[in-house]
Amino acid sequence: MTKPTLTLDEIRKNVSRVDSELLALLAERRQLSIEVAKSKIQTEKPVRDPAREKILLEKLVTAGKKHELDAPYIVSIFHSIIEDSVLIQQAFLQKLANPDSAQPIARVSFLGPKGSYSYLAAKHFFSRKQTTLAELPCKSFKEVVEIVENGRADYGVLPIENTSSGSINDVYDQLQHTRLSIVGEITQPIEHCILTAVDTDLENIDCLYSHPQPYQQCSEYLRSLGDVKQEYCSSTAEAMQKVAEMKSGNVAAIGNASSGALYGLKPLKANIANQQENHTRFILVARNPVDVTDLIPAKTTFIMSTAQDAGSLVECLLVFRNHGINMTKLESRPVLGNPWEEMFYVDVEGNMSSEEMQKVLEELTSLTRYIKVLGCYPIENVSPTEIELD
Amino acid sequence: MTKPTLTLDEIRKNVSRVDSELLALLAERRQLSIEVAKSKIQTEKPVRDPAREKILLEKLVTAGKKHELDAPYIVSIFHSIIEDSVLIQQAFLQKLANPDSAQPIARVSFLGPKGSYSYLAAKHFFSRKQTTLAELPCKSFKEVVEIVENGRADYGVLPIENTSSGSINDVYDQLQHTRLSIVGEITQPIEHCILTAVDTDLENIDCLYSHPQPYQQCSEYLRSLGDVKQEYCSSTAEAMQKVAEMKSGNVAAIGNASSGALYGLKPLKANIANQQENHTRFILVARNPVDVTDLIPAKTTFIMSTAQDAGSLVECLLVFRNHGINMTKLESRPVLGNPWEEMFYVDVEGNMSSEEMQKVLEELTSLTRYIKVLGCYPIENVSPTEIELD
């Protein structure tokens, strides 16, 4: 029972064959997703159909049992496949709805250098959109916005919200003063590792390089290392660059493993953040707004300032509730130069082209001193359809 | 270009065929993983080989490009496939190393009722172990431990750590007084949803049912709902039971969607927790310790109390560092009835059967007043191998 019937070489050849066949099937299924999207244009049915997805998953779990595959494994694989199918359909339909914005090359500005989390978010956003990136790393969020405003970039990528450190205030302040529109969003996992340029052991590391935020987000693990010096850098990518140049077994950078690979660094220890899961939500800004087809879910971001009495914000929020519009984020920011006024940023699930949302905007306009739609864009977060695993 | 070449019915038939072929390949790949595990017994090589995994992923990304599949998608699917392969090999090798504990039916105690997060963790843990569960829901952590101690259950499942609410103190106190061993661990995602018994809208809900912890973990979203009454229950599963019985469009439970399905509830709104990702780590306890084969990574949990001077804990932690042993968790708990003493719980990456760990135990014994190995068990958390996505 414990003797292998094949040699390791034969087993590996079989694994390679199986993997090639898996890739071909994943590609075929993607093509079929595009066909589904085309048929949805004809029938005007939404891309997602949770009831159908549920039946599909249940059928797969039943079929999987015959192969002795357990339900959690099948569900996890097919959640990824369904997510891909939804995103591919969304990208296809959005391209049709916005023919002008479909360019083969997109010039994208982000807080650099190459390898930063903003860079990874930009790559991730365009990965399913068949677009080549022209990368424009910037030195500040202000520059990211400015070079889109002046036409040197088509898109700017900005971090807007982090699960462990909260909102990125700087970016909110930029949004208050730009004419750019939000045209997309992407959620990027932030995975901090200890990265080194040469093979070494943890006990040899006596100096770390990173941006202040990762130090804060990994404080518990770093405490366990004891007496290790911390050098501050302007970004995690800069820290990686430095450690790569030193080529020493006594120094390490904290940052993302796949960025580290860009600088030839290898992870010595993965997942060192206090919170096991850490995500940053990024937005994409462009000079012109996009149309979101009503076959896919949309999000709208408002900025508004209300009258100066306590109940007026609640009045505004009731408008959303009364129209059955779900709010996904509320953030308040002081108005620079006017300490008595507050600006509110509100994200809701809804498409500005719908009658309901037009009514909401009308009612809000009469309740606020100032209101602006910062953008209406596709929701890229595909929440998985759950089934009973019993 | 936008007209589908197939009817929707034909497209769906093709999708079904592709999905069946995918399942068959996933099953074949699993069988090959067992063959790999058998050959590793012969060659005494560890189950994981990150360098090989990296080459494999890079090859797949290159091959995927020919199919117009993007790298992040391929990497995400194959991270799941590799994780499954590692866990299947670990389960196979552990079964060989512990022939006595390999029963076709495992009697498992957990904090109930059926549908609780402890129940989901138990199902998840045994899903790859070809074991049928005899479920023994309990009313307290104390009862979970007791019925394993008195032989009515083979395993007990206990939550030990939560990303958003920290350690579960009650369970640590139980561990201090039991002779049971920790024989396994499992990390379970905690996904809170608004669940209802009938189709309804969010604005109709005027009363929620849940355990105090989910209310706390979803506080931000709940604030956005405004004036909704909150009823407290002893568990999320009890809340679901109540809401299921009421069959009303005005009430909802907060809890896991797949547990909700057990009670016929449907998610009205998913992912409502403040933190997008929320995990609980569970441990499995049994009357006898397990042996962990040295082909797979092991974790060891110690409990110890040190002399009452400030430097003595640091002395102990230096023992781990000096032997290059990585600490993954440190938790202190007061000793009941003795306010001047503290107990420390320490998790480290290491196998008690190794020479290094035996030396560590020896040194710690001379430095502490009291020390006990609570258990040595396989690490079930398969950290993904990262590659450069450029």
Contacts between the chains, C-beta under 8 A, distances in Angstrom:
chain1	res1	chain2	res2	distance
A	2	B	38	5.6
A	2	B	41	6.0
A	2	B	96	6.4
A	3	B	38	6.4
A	3	B	42	8.0
A	4	B	35	5.1
A	4	B	38	4.0
A	4	B	39	4.5
A	4	B	42	7.2
A	5	B	35	7.0
A	6	B	35	5.8
A	7	B	39	7.7
A	8	B	36	7.3
A	8	B	39	4.6
A	8	B	43	7.4
A	11	B	32	5.7
A	11	B	35	4.8
A	11	B	36	5.7
A	11	B	39	6.6
A	14	B	28	7.9
A	14	B	32	5.4
A	15	B	29	6.6
A	15	B	32	5.3
A	15	B	36	7.8
A	18	B	25	5.3
A	18	B	28	5.5
A	18	B	29	4.8
A	18	B	32	6.8
A	19	B	29	7.6
A	19	B	56	7.8
A	19	B	60	6.2
A	19	B	78	7.8
A	20	B	63	6.6
A	21	B	21	7.7
A	21	B	25	5.6
A	22	B	22	6.9
A	22	B	25	5.3
A	22	B	26	7.8
A	22	B	29	7.7
A	22	B	77	7.8
A	22	B	81	7.8
A	23	B	60	6.7
A	23	B	63	5.7
A	23	B	64	5.5
A	23	B	67	5.8
A	23	B	69	6.6
A	23	B	74	7.3
A	24	B	67	6.6
A	25	B	18	5.4
A	25	B	21	5.6
A	25	B	22	5.3
A	25	B	25	7.1
A	26	B	22	7.8
A	26	B	64	8.0
A	26	B	67	7.4
A	26	B	69	6.1
A	26	B	73	7.7
A	26	B	74	7.8
A	26	B	77	6.8
A	27	B	64	7.8
A	27	B	67	3.5
A	27	B	68	6.7
A	27	B	69	5.5
A	28	B	14	7.9
A	28	B	18	5.5
A	29	B	15	6.6
A	29	B	18	4.8
A	29	B	19	7.6
A	29	B	22	7.7
A	30	B	68	7.7
A	30	B	69	7.0
A	32	B	11	5.7
A	32	B	14	5.4
A	32	B	15	5.3
A	32	B	18	6.8
A	35	B	4	5.0
A	35	B	5	7.0
A	35	B	6	5.8
A	35	B	11	4.8
A	36	B	4	8.0
A	36	B	8	7.3
A	36	B	11	5.6
A	36	B	15	7.8
A	38	B	2	5.6
A	38	B	3	6.4
A	38	B	4	4.0
A	39	B	4	4.5
A	39	B	7	7.7
A	39	B	8	4.6
A	39	B	11	6.6
A	41	B	2	6.0
A	42	B	3	8.0
A	42	B	4	7.2
A	43	B	8	7.4
A	56	B	19	7.8
A	60	B	19	6.2
A	60	B	23	6.7
A	63	B	20	6.5
A	63	B	23	5.7
A	64	B	23	5.5
A	64	B	26	7.9
A	64	B	27	7.8
A	67	B	23	5.8
A	67	B	24	6.6
A	67	B	26	7.4
A	67	B	27	3.5
A	68	B	27	6.7
A	68	B	30	7.7
A	68	B	130	7.8
A	69	B	23	6.6
A	69	B	26	6.1
A	69	B	27	5.5
A	69	B	30	7.0
A	70	B	127	4.2
A	70	B	128	6.1
A	71	B	127	7.0
A	72	B	123	8.0
A	72	B	124	6.0
A	72	B	127	5.1
A	73	B	26	7.7
A	73	B	80	7.7
A	73	B	84	5.4
A	73	B	127	7.4
A	73	B	128	7.5
A	74	B	23	7.2
A	74	B	26	7.7
A	76	B	80	5.5
A	77	B	22	7.9
A	77	B	26	6.8
A	77	B	77	6.8
A	77	B	80	5.5
A	77	B	81	7.5
A	78	B	19	7.8
A	80	B	73	7.7
A	80	B	76	5.5
A	80	B	77	5.5
A	80	B	80	6.6
A	81	B	22	7.8
A	81	B	77	7.5
A	84	B	73	5.4
A	96	B	2	6.3
A	120	B	389	7.8
A	123	B	72	7.9
A	123	B	389	6.5
A	123	B	390	7.8
A	124	B	72	6.0
A	127	B	70	4.2
A	127	B	71	7.0
A	127	B	72	5.1
A	127	B	73	7.3
A	128	B	70	6.0
A	128	B	73	7.5
A	130	B	68	7.8
A	163	B	275	5.5
A	163	B	276	5.4
A	163	B	277	6.9
A	187	B	276	7.7
A	191	B	386	7.8
A	193	B	386	7.8
A	201	B	324	5.7
A	202	B	324	6.8
A	202	B	326	6.7
A	203	B	321	6.0
A	203	B	322	7.4
A	203	B	324	5.5
A	224	B	317	7.4
A	224	B	327	5.1
A	224	B	330	6.8
A	225	B	321	8.0
A	226	B	314	8.0
A	226	B	317	7.4
A	226	B	318	7.4
A	226	B	321	6.4
A	256	B	386	8.0
A	257	B	386	3.5
A	258	B	386	5.0
A	258	B	387	6.7
A	258	B	388	5.8
A	258	B	389	5.3
A	261	B	386	7.0
A	261	B	387	6.6
A	261	B	388	3.4
A	262	B	388	6.0
A	262	B	390	6.4
A	267	B	386	6.6
A	269	B	326	7.1
A	270	B	383	4.7
A	270	B	386	7.7
A	271	B	383	5.9
A	275	B	163	5.4
A	275	B	275	7.1
A	275	B	277	7.6
A	276	B	163	5.4
A	276	B	187	7.6
A	276	B	277	7.1
A	276	B	279	5.4
A	277	B	163	6.9
A	277	B	275	7.6
A	277	B	276	7.1
A	277	B	277	3.0
A	277	B	278	7.8
A	277	B	279	6.8
A	278	B	277	7.8
A	279	B	276	5.5
A	279	B	277	6.9
A	314	B	226	7.9
A	317	B	224	7.4
A	317	B	226	7.4
A	318	B	226	7.5
A	321	B	203	5.8
A	321	B	226	6.5
A	322	B	203	7.3
A	324	B	201	5.6
A	324	B	202	6.9
A	324	B	203	5.6
A	326	B	202	6.7
A	326	B	269	7.0
A	327	B	224	5.2
A	330	B	224	6.7
A	383	B	270	4.7
A	383	B	271	6.0
A	386	B	191	7.9
A	386	B	193	7.9
A	386	B	256	8.0
A	386	B	257	3.6
A	386	B	258	5.0
A	386	B	261	6.9
A	386	B	267	6.6
A	386	B	270	7.8
A	387	B	258	6.7
A	387	B	261	6.6
A	388	B	258	5.9
A	388	B	261	3.5
A	388	B	262	6.1
A	389	B	120	7.8
A	389	B	123	6.5
A	389	B	258	5.3
A	390	B	123	7.9
A	390	B	262	6.4
